């Protein structure tokens, strides 16, 4: 709010955007407008200038429901010769940068902040993401002491995956039955309200089947042709639906690491979900699989990535010969490869991909990390440390 005239707070529905904004003292005296209100939404669609004129400083919720309102905000900012920072705060359950109608509207005028579901440490009341920055700023030979000191709380990853990070089911509801009822309502509202507001889906049944198929393929390379065949819809429709899931902060596509950044756009990404509990509900799975531990770690990584001013990249790595690493953190100075295993034992056979990556990119990657379901922090090789997943995130 000290940098840009418009701040857009974006994230999945029910991630906590409204709660966050209503607790900020800096916004307490502002008119608070939400396009969930039918009359206000109708006015925003017919006379958006009248909505923006309701106050010099405003908070406007669910702005993607009236695209013309974003244009009115742009015009209001352009008329302000002082371009006062923090004048207008917008929220949205869709990524305005990925929506064709809105992607360039606020260029140069807005700062974008993404609010992901709770990280595990946030859910436990620690108010933080994982220890990624500490690891990046510490010499690898000091990692064991770093992780052993002030270790994070122990938790069964299967329990953590079933809780997820959406505040109400993760923090307030007491059992799986209550959470199942909540998620059923969440998905229904998402399908019937959010998607219709974006005017992008003609057949909700097809869309729901594709969501289920995607959640059954967590951690896999995105193969749109295979998804189209399994779900029974055309491949271009799969492409459009996946884009919409990503734009509405449900689907997370993880690009592959390559020194050539153009190739990252060409190679197939891996598929994950923004909340593990929601993914389990959509897939109909009763028990979490190892890939859900991967997804938990990724959820923490992307939350950390998006609050770091000098943005790191979070990527995956896979070669044509089948060698792979689950996650790669890329900063301007270094690479940190991370492998995740749901096994209670860590062995040298688990780190073949890490060693291959370290050999390939030895100039930038000095050490790797294996996160597993055990309790011991131990070196598995000269360059790879095994650590309990809960000691890091």
N, C-alpha and C positions, 0 to 999 in steps of 0.2 A: 504493500500500500504506500510505501515511501518512494517507489520507483516509477510506477506506471499509473496513468489516469484511470484505467480499467483493470480490475482484478477478476479473473474468471476462475471460480472454484468448481472443479469438475470431478465427477466420480459416479460410481454405480448408485442406483437408487438405494436408500436406506443405509448408506455408508456413514452418515453422520454429518452431512454438510450443513443442514439447518441447525442442528444442535451446536455445532462449532460456531457458526456465525452469531447465533443468538446469545452466546456466552462471551463474546468479545466486547469489552467496554468501549472500544473505539467506534463500534457500530450501534451502540445502544440508543442514540438519539435520532437515528435515521428512519425515514419511512421504509417499511419492510413490505415489499410487494411480492406476491406469489402468483404465478400463472396457473396454479392449481385451482385458483378461484375463477369460476366460469365467467363472471361478469368482467373481471379484469382481463382475462384471456381474450374475450370477445373484443374489448376495447383495444388491446394490444394488436389484434389482427386488423381492426378497422381504422384505428387512429393511434399508431404507436407513438407519435410525437406527444400526444396528450399524456401518455403514461410517463415518458421521460421528463415531462415538465412538472411532475408532482413534487419535485424537490431538487435542489442543486446536487445533494449527495444522496444516493439511493442504494438499497439492496434489492435486487430483483431475482427471484427464484425461478428455476425451470425455464430458462430463457429459450431453450431449443423449441419450445411449444409455439413460439411466435417468431419466426425468422425475421419478419419485418422490424421487430423491436430491436434486434441487433444493429440493423442499419440506422435506426433512429438514435441509438446510443452513439454510433460512429459520428453521425452528423452533429450531435450535441458536443462531443469531445472536440471535433474540428472547429466548432464555433468558439470554443473556449481558448482565447489567445494565451492564457497562462498555463493551460494544460496541467491543471492542479493534480498532483498524484493522489490516487486513492479515492477519486470522486464517486465512481460507480463500481459496485461489487455485484457480479453476476454468479449464479450457480446453474449447473446443468447436469443432467444424468446422461448426457451424450457428449462425446468429444467434439467440440466445435471445429477443431482443426481437421477432423476426418469427414465432416459433413460438407458435401460439395457446395451446398447453397451458402455456407457460412465461413468456409475455410479462410478466405482472404479478407473478410469484412473488417476485422479488428487488427489487421496487420500493422505493427508498429505502435499500437495504442494499448495493447493488453498484455498483462503478465498472466500466465496460466499456472494454476496450482492443482495438482491431482490429489484427491483424498481417497486412498485405497482403504479397504476394510482393515480392522485392527490387526496389527502384528501380534504375535504371541505375547511379547513382552508388554505391549500396550494392554492387551486383554488381562494380563496378570497385574496391572497397575503400576508397571515400571516406567511407562511413558517414553519408550524408546524403540528403535529398530534393533537389528542384530549388530554384531561387533565387526562389521565389515570394514569400516573406516579405521578402526584400531588395528586390524590385521594389515591393512594396506600401508599404514604408517609405521609399522613395527618390522624390524628385521626378522626373517623367518626363523632364525635360530632362537629367537625370544618368544615365539608363538606359544610353546608349551607353558611357560611361566605366565604369559598374558592370559591364556584361557583358564589356567588353574586358579588364578587370582580373581576373586569376586565372580565366580562362575554363576551363570544364570540358573533359575530354578529347573529342577528335573521334572519332566512331564512325559507321559506316554504319548508318542506321536499319533497313535490311533485315536486317542481321546481328543487331541488337539485338532486332528483333521475333521472329526465329527462336529466339533464346536465351530470351526471356521473363524471368521473375523467380522462378520456383519454384527453390529453392536447388539441388537435385540436378541437374536438367537444365541449369540456367543456369550453374552454377559447377563441377560435377564431371565431367559427361559431355563427351566430346571431339568427337563428330561427330553429324550429323543422324540417322544410322541408330540409334545408341545412344539418342538422345533419343526417336525414334519408338517404340522398344521400351518405354522407360520410360513414355511417355504412354499407350500401349496398356494397360499394367498399371494405371496411375493411373485411367483412365476405367473400367476393369472393376471395380476396387475401389470406386470412387465409386458406380457403379450398383448393385453387388451387396451392398455392405455399408452404406455411409452412407445411401443412400436407404431401404433396408429397415429400418434402425434408426429412421428417422423414420416408418415405416409409411405412406408417402404415395403410392407408385407401384405400380400393379397391372401395367402393361405397360411393361417396360423398353425394348422395341424402339421403341415410340412416343416414349418420353422421349428416347432416343438420337437419333432422327430430328429431334426438335424442337431438341435441342442443336446438331445440324449446321446446321439451317435458321437458327437464331439467329446462329451464327458466320459464316454467309454474308451476314448482314444487318447487320454491325457498322456503327455510325454512322447507322443508319436509325431513323426513328420506329417505335415499336412498334405494329404493326397485328395484333391478335390474330385478327381474322377472316381476314386474308390468310394468316397462318401456319397457321391451322387448315385452310384449304383446301389449301395446298401440302403439308402433312404428312399430311392425311387423318384428322384427329381432331377431336373436337368443340371448339368455342370455349371452353366452360367448363373443359375439360381443359387446353387451352393456358394459360388464365389460372392454373390451379392449378400446372401444371408450371413456368411462368415464376417464380411466387412461390417455388417450392421451389428453383429454381436460384439465385435471389437470396438466399434464406435460407441456402444452403450456400456462399455466397461464390464462386459461379462467374459468374453474370450480374451486370452492373452496369447499372442503369437511371438515366439522367441526367435529372432533372426540368427542365422549361423555366423560364427566368427570367420573372417577372412581378412588378410592384410589389404586386399583389394576391396574397398568399400562398395564398389559397384556390384561385385559378386554377391554381397549380402542381400541385395535386392532381388537377385535372380534365384538363388538356391532356396529350397523348400524350408520353411521355418518349422519349429516344433510347436505343439499346441498344448496350452494349459488353460486353467480357469482362474478367475479373480478371487474365488472363495471356495475352499475345499468342501465345506459342508453343503453348499449349494450344488456343487458338482456331484457329490454323492447322492443328493436328493434327485437331481435330474437324471442320473444314470440308473437309479433304482438299486444301487449296490448297498448291501447291508453292512459290509465290512470294508474298511479302508485297505487299499493295496499299497505296495511300495512306492508307486508313482505318486500317491497322495502325499507322502513325505517329501518327495521332490517338489511337488506343487507348494507345500507349506514353506519350504526354503525359498522358492522363487517368489512367493507373495511377500516375504520379508525383504528379499533383495530389491524388488521393484518399488516397495514403499521407501526403502533407504535411498535408492537411486533418485527418486522424484523429490526428495527434500534436500538433496545435496546441491549446493549452488554451482560447483564445478561438476556438471553432470557426468557421471560415469555411464558406461554402456554395460548392459547385462545381455549376454549372448550365449549360444551353445556352440558345440564344435563336433563335426563329424566328417570323416574322410570317406573316399570312395571305397576303401578297403574295409570299412566298418568300424574303425577306431573312433571312439567318441568320448566327449566329456560333457557332463550335464550342463554346467554353467561356466561362463568365462566373464569375469569382471575386467573391463578395459578402462583404464584411465590414461591420461596423457603420458604417464611415465612408466606404467607397468601393466602386466596381465596377471590375473590370479585365476587359475583353473580350479574348479570345485566339482567333486564327484559326490553323489549322495547314494547311500546304500541303507536299506531298511533292515539289514542283518545285524544281530547282536555281536558278531565277530567281524573283525577287519583283517584281511589277508593281503599278501602281495599281489594275488591274482585280481584284486579289486582295483588296482591302480595302473593297469596297463595303459589305459587311455590317458591318464594323467602323465605318465612317463613319456608317452609318445608326443603329447602336446609340449611338454617341457623340452624335449629334444628338438622339436620343430621350431619353437620360438624361444630359444635359449637366451637371446639378446634382451628380451623383455620379461620373460616369465622365469623367476628364479626358484619358485617353490609352488607346490600344489597342496590342496586340502581335501581329505576324505572325511565327510560327515557320515556317521553311522549310528546304529541304535545300541551302542554299548556305553560303557561308563569310563573307559580308560583313555587318557591322552597319551599317544605313543607314536614314535616315528616308524613308518613302514619302509622307508628307504631314506637315502641321503637327502632327497628333495621333497618328500611327501610326508605330511603329518596326518595321522588319523585322530579325530576328536569326536566326542558325542555331539550329535546335532544340536542338542539343547544348550550346549556350552557356548554356541555361537549365535543362535537366533531364537 
